[in-house]
Amino acid sequence: MSYMGFKPLVKKVNMKPKGIVEIVLETTISDLNGKVEALGSSGWSCSSCTV
């Protein structure tokens, strides 16, 4: 399991059918500081994530 420490702002939470919860977070590029790349190398994936 991967861990990424940063302090995002929760912008939106949507309850979808079939028990799916969509959470939209907002943060700065400087707060991420290469952490998204570390998740990618650990096998974590997200089909709808963009940075």
N, C-alpha and C positions, 0 to 999 in steps of 0.2 A: 504494500500500500504506500502511496506517495503522500507527502505532506508538504504544504506550501503555506508559509506564514506571511500574511499581509493583513492590512486593516481596510477592508472594503466598506462601502456604503451600500446598504440594501436599497435598491431602487424600486423593485417591483416583485411581488409574489403572486403567482397565478395557480389556482387549483384547477387541474385539468381532469378530464374523464379517466377512468381506470386507476385512480389513486396517484396520478402523476402530479408532482409539484414542480413548477418552473420558477427558479429564483434568478433574478437579474442583479448582478453586483457591479458597482462602479469603483474604480481605483485609478491611480496614476501610473504611468509607465515607470517612473522612478521607483515607486513602491514595489513593482514587480521585479525590476532589476535582474532579469535573466532567469527568474524562477519558473516561468512557463516552459522554457527549454528543458529545465531539469525534469519536469513532469513528463515531457515527451520522451526522454531517454529512458524512463523507468517503465515504459509499457502502457502508461495512461493514455487514453484517447478520448476525444470528444468529436462527434461527427458534425456538430453545429457550432463549435467554438471558433471565434475569430479574435485576433489580437492585432 
